[in-house]
Amino acid sequence: MPVICVGGMIGIGKTSVAEMLAKALGSEVFYESVEDNPILPLFYTASPEEIQAKRYPFLLQLYFLQTRFASIKEAYKQGDNVLDRSIYEDWYFAKVNHDLGRISSLEMGVYEGLLGEMMREIDGLPYRKAPDLMVYLKADFETVLHRIGLRGRDFEQDESLVAYYRTLWSGYDDWVHKHYSASEVLVVDMNRTDVVNDPEDAARVVREVKDALAAARRRS
């Protein structure tokens, strides 16, 4: 059975797609640590002065790095699971925050050193070394903002975050196509896909994923 990573922008629908795929494939979802994350609300609500003093972006990336490392090791060990965002995607968020000056160059160096050690450990695992497929959920910026609003997490709704969301969104395609190399990528257009409310959309995405997995197996 395969291991699938579901990636994409904040609020785009990763959890819904991951749960749908896990149900269709008879596997488990490894969720991104959000609801129990003690740093995430602070990251979104802190003032620029608080961010500089408390270093919330750096702490958040370390927290995500640790939890995603634990998740992917367990998912690989079990061998047939869906990851709601994965450690492969984590670097992109750290890079954006570094580019914005929210993570210092010293912090970025520490982060990348830890990530490198973790990836070397993953490469040495005896049971699996990479996902079978990354499902990249893509949409225009207006769709992303709409879905963040629908999700309704209070700390994600402030108007001051729109510029941050746009910066993340504007570089996502570049990260996927130029930096991600762990597996094949299936792009799903979320502008025209609603797996929660449209059974035909859900069935189509499952079919596309199964076809992509079959094609990847033939190439391997």
C-alpha positions as CSV (number, residue, x, y, z in Angstrom):
1,M,0.0,0.0,0.0
2,P,1.2,3.5,-0.7
3,V,2.3,6.5,1.4
4,I,0.8,9.8,0.0
5,C,1.7,13.3,1.1
6,V,-1.0,16.0,0.6
7,G,0.4,19.5,0.3
8,G,-0.7,23.0,-0.5
9,M,-1.6,26.4,0.9
10,I,-3.1,27.1,4.3
11,G,-6.8,26.4,4.2
12,I,-6.9,24.8,0.8
13,G,-8.5,21.6,1.9
14,K,-5.6,19.3,2.7
15,T,-7.3,17.6,5.6
16,S,-10.5,16.9,3.7
17,V,-8.6,15.4,0.8
18,A,-6.3,13.4,3.1
19,E,-9.3,11.9,4.9
20,M,-11.1,11.1,1.7
21,L,-8.0,9.4,0.3
22,A,-7.4,7.4,3.4
23,K,-11.0,6.2,3.4
24,A,-10.8,5.2,-0.2
25,L,-7.4,3.4,0.2
26,G,-8.1,1.8,3.6
27,S,-5.3,3.7,5.3
28,E,-4.7,6.2,8.2
29,V,-4.2,9.9,8.2
30,F,-1.3,11.5,9.9
31,Y,-2.5,15.0,10.7
32,E,-0.6,18.3,10.8
33,S,-0.3,19.4,14.4
34,V,-2.6,22.4,14.5
35,E,-5.3,22.1,17.1
36,D,-2.8,21.1,19.8
37,N,-0.1,23.4,18.7
38,P,0.8,25.9,21.5
39,I,2.8,28.2,19.2
40,L,0.6,28.6,16.2
41,P,-1.9,31.1,17.7
42,L,1.0,33.1,19.0
43,F,2.7,33.1,15.6
44,Y,-0.5,34.5,13.9
45,T,-1.4,37.1,16.6
46,A,1.9,38.5,17.7
47,S,2.9,42.0,16.8
48,P,6.1,42.6,14.8
49,E,7.8,43.6,18.1
50,E,6.7,40.4,19.8
51,I,7.8,38.3,16.9
52,Q,11.3,39.9,17.1
53,A,11.5,39.4,20.9
54,K,9.9,36.0,21.3
55,R,11.1,34.4,18.0
56,Y,7.8,32.7,17.4
57,P,8.4,31.9,13.7
58,F,11.6,30.0,14.5
59,L,9.9,28.2,17.4
60,L,7.0,27.3,15.2
61,Q,9.2,25.8,12.5
62,L,11.1,23.8,15.1
63,Y,7.8,22.5,16.5
64,F,6.5,21.5,13.1
65,L,9.8,19.9,12.2
66,Q,9.8,17.7,15.2
67,T,6.1,16.6,14.9
68,R,6.4,16.0,11.1
69,F,9.6,14.0,11.6
70,A,7.8,11.8,14.1
71,S,4.8,11.4,11.8
72,I,6.6,10.5,8.7
73,K,8.8,7.9,10.4
74,E,5.6,6.2,11.8
75,A,3.8,6.5,8.5
76,Y,6.8,4.9,6.6
77,K,7.0,2.2,9.2
78,Q,3.3,1.3,8.8
79,G,3.6,1.6,5.1
80,D,0.2,2.7,3.9
81,N,-0.8,6.1,5.1
82,V,-1.7,9.6,4.1
83,L,0.2,12.6,5.5
84,D,-1.6,15.9,5.9
85,R,1.4,18.0,4.9
86,S,4.8,16.4,5.4
87,I,8.4,17.2,6.5
88,Y,9.3,17.7,2.8
89,E,7.1,20.8,2.7
90,D,8.3,22.3,6.0
91,W,11.4,23.9,4.6
92,Y,9.3,26.1,2.3
93,F,7.6,27.8,5.2
94,A,10.9,28.3,7.0
95,K,12.4,29.9,3.8
96,V,9.5,32.3,3.4
97,N,9.7,33.5,7.0
98,H,13.5,33.9,6.6
99,D,13.0,35.9,3.4
100,L,10.5,38.1,5.3
101,G,13.1,38.7,8.1
102,R,11.0,36.8,10.7
103,I,13.6,34.0,11.0
104,S,17.3,35.2,11.2
105,S,20.1,33.7,9.1
106,L,21.5,32.1,12.2
107,E,18.2,30.5,13.0
108,M,17.8,29.3,9.5
109,G,21.2,27.7,9.6
110,V,20.2,25.8,12.8
111,Y,16.9,24.8,11.2
112,E,18.5,23.5,8.0
113,G,21.1,21.6,10.0
114,L,18.4,19.8,12.0
115,L,16.4,19.2,8.8
116,G,19.4,17.7,7.1
117,E,20.1,15.3,9.9
118,M,16.5,14.2,10.0
119,M,16.4,13.6,6.2
120,R,19.6,11.6,6.5
121,E,17.9,9.4,9.1
122,I,14.9,9.0,6.9
123,D,17.2,8.0,4.0
124,G,18.6,5.3,6.2
125,L,15.3,3.8,7.3
126,P,15.1,0.0,6.6
127,Y,11.4,-0.1,5.6
128,R,10.9,3.0,3.3
129,K,12.7,6.1,2.2
130,A,10.2,8.3,0.3
131,P,6.5,8.8,-0.3
132,D,4.9,7.2,-3.4
133,L,3.1,10.4,-4.4
134,M,2.6,14.0,-3.5
135,V,-0.9,15.4,-4.1
136,Y,-0.5,19.1,-4.6
137,L,-3.7,21.1,-4.1
138,K,-3.5,24.3,-6.1
139,A,-5.9,27.3,-6.4
140,D,-5.9,31.0,-7.2
141,F,-5.4,33.4,-4.3
142,E,-9.0,34.4,-4.0
143,T,-10.0,30.7,-3.5
144,V,-7.4,30.3,-0.9
145,L,-8.6,33.4,1.1
146,H,-12.2,32.2,0.8
147,R,-11.4,28.8,2.2
148,I,-9.3,30.2,5.0
149,G,-12.4,32.3,5.9
150,L,-14.7,29.3,5.7
151,R,-12.5,27.4,8.1
152,G,-13.1,30.0,10.7
153,R,-10.0,29.8,12.9
154,D,-10.0,33.2,14.6
155,F,-6.3,33.6,14.7
156,E,-6.1,33.1,10.8
157,Q,-8.6,35.8,10.0
158,D,-6.9,39.1,10.7
159,E,-6.6,41.4,7.6
160,S,-2.9,41.9,8.4
161,L,-2.2,38.3,7.4
162,V,-3.3,38.7,3.8
163,A,0.1,39.9,2.7
164,Y,1.7,36.9,4.4
165,Y,-0.7,34.5,2.7
166,R,0.0,36.0,-0.7
167,T,3.7,35.7,-0.2
168,L,3.3,32.0,0.7
169,W,0.9,31.4,-2.2
170,S,3.1,33.2,-4.8
171,G,6.0,30.9,-4.3
172,Y,4.3,27.5,-3.8
173,D,4.4,26.4,-7.5
174,D,8.1,27.2,-7.6
175,W,8.8,25.1,-4.5
176,V,6.8,22.1,-5.9
177,H,8.3,22.2,-9.3
178,K,11.9,23.2,-8.5
179,H,12.6,22.0,-5.0
180,Y,10.4,18.9,-4.3
181,S,11.9,15.7,-5.7
182,A,11.0,12.9,-3.2
183,S,8.2,11.5,-5.5
184,E,6.0,12.1,-8.4
185,V,3.5,15.0,-8.0
186,L,-0.2,15.0,-8.9
187,V,-1.7,18.6,-9.2
188,V,-5.3,19.0,-8.2
189,D,-7.1,22.2,-9.3
190,M,-9.0,23.2,-6.1
191,N,-10.7,26.1,-8.0
192,R,-13.0,23.5,-9.5
193,T,-12.8,20.7,-6.9
194,D,-15.0,20.3,-3.8
195,V,-14.4,16.9,-2.3
196,V,-16.6,17.6,0.7
197,N,-19.8,18.6,-1.0
198,D,-19.5,17.1,-4.5
199,P,-19.3,13.3,-4.6
200,E,-18.3,13.4,-8.3
201,D,-15.3,15.6,-7.5
202,A,-14.3,13.2,-4.6
203,A,-14.6,10.2,-6.9
204,R,-12.6,12.0,-9.6
205,V,-9.7,12.9,-7.3
206,V,-9.6,9.3,-5.9
207,R,-9.5,8.0,-9.5
208,E,-6.7,10.4,-10.4
209,V,-4.6,9.5,-7.4
210,K,-5.0,5.8,-8.1
211,D,-4.0,6.3,-11.7
212,A,-1.0,8.4,-10.6
213,L,0.1,5.7,-8.1
214,A,-0.2,3.0,-10.8
215,A,1.8,5.0,-13.2
216,A,4.5,5.6,-10.6
217,R,4.7,1.9,-9.9
218,R,5.2,1.2,-13.6
219,R,8.0,3.7,-13.7
220,S,9.8,2.3,-10.6
